[in-house]
Amino acid sequence: MFMPLEDFPNDTHLIGDLAYRLTKTLLVGFKDNGYLTDRQKNFNKTLSKARVIIENAFALLKGRFRRLKYMETIILENTVTIILTASILHNICILNDDEFHDIGNLNEEILGERLRKP
């Protein structure tokens, strides 16, 4: 399940923000030194949109499976397995019409119902 970076297929990449350096397998945006071309700016914008989608996906997983917020990430192989498993379970829930509801809102709804009852 875990694939070392040197075994990544040639057309596969990870994406990161400017805190990381560009590598063979990691795409990062261009540093804005005030002289970016329109093409470089467009690349940065597109990369940023992709990162937002990924960040939102992780937020959904962390919302559904709260334990992920406190997950130990020391052993990379275990982290990959846990995230992949959570993603599969999340997709199974969606296929079975078990849509995720924010637990915070759910608690407010329950509390509101209790307050309305005589």
Buried (B, 14 or more C-beta within 10 A) or exposed (E): EEEEEEEBEEEEEEBBEEEEEEEEBBBBBBEEEEEBEEEBEEBBEEBEEEBEEEEEEEEBBBBBBEEBEEBEEEEEEEBBEBBEEBBEEBEEEEEEEEEEEEEEEEEEEEEEEEEEEE
